[in-house]
Every structure is written in structure tokens, then in C-alpha cells.
Amino acid sequence: MQYLQALIGYQDDDVELLKVALKKAKKRVVVKRPMDAEPLGKIRPHYVIEGKNIRFDVYSLLLVNS
């Protein structure tokens, strides 16, 4: 992954990708983030799974559509 990042460079379209994913997903969208990072686009996840150095922000579409 580090090699690919070096080839591609930094991408700053992560907020747009999250918005597209939320429109296209059927159940949930999971985003891997550093522990100290703000949620993408200030969109608050429904719940968070924390690890030692990273976290997974989970946006559940089932909770929104219920």
C-alpha cells in the first residue's frame, strides 16, 4: 500500500468518495481512519470500532432507513 501511495500521491477526494459510497451502499459503509482523525466531512458515524492505532467509522444505512 505504501508503494501504491508513493506512485499515486495524496488524494483529497475522500469526502466525495464517502458521499458516493453512502448513496450506493445497501447496508453500511466502513471507513478506516487514524485514531486522532476527525470523521470524514464532519459526517458523524453511527458507531466506531477502535483498535490500538486505527478505528473504523461505520455508517449504517439500515439505521437511517428504519
N, C-alpha and C positions, 0 to 999 in steps of 0.2 A: 504494500500500500504506500509506503514512503517513496518508493521508486516511481509509482504512478503519480503521486502528488508532485514530485520533482519534475516529471515530464509535462504534466498538465498545468501546474501552477495553482495559485489560490483561486477558488471560485467563490463569488459572493452572491450567488443566486439561491442560497439556502432557504430564505423566506419564501421566495416564489415557488420553489420545489415543494415546500411544506403545504402551501395553499393548493397546489395542483394535486398533491397526494391526498389531501383531505377531501377534495371534490371527487376523486376517482376511487378511493378506497371503499370497501363494502363493510368492513368491521372496525378496523383500527389502523392507526399509523404509529409506528415506533421510531423514535429518533435517538440515536446515540450521541450524547453530549458530554463535555468535560464537567466535572462536579461543580466548578465555580462559575460556569457559563449561565447567562440569562436564557430563559426559554426563547426559542426562535420567534422572531417577530412579536415578542411580548404576548404571544398566544399561550395561555396557561394550559398545561396538560391536565388530563383528568386524573392521572396518577403517575408516580415516579417510582422506578426500581433503581435503587442505589447500589453501587459496587464500591470498591476501595478508591478507585481513581476516576471512574466514569459513572454516568447514570443513563437510564433510558427513560425518556419522556414518552408517555403513552397517551395518545389522543383516541378515545373510544367513540366511534360513530354510533354504536349501539346505545350508549347513554344519551346521546343527543337526540336520536330518532325515536326514543321510547315515549 
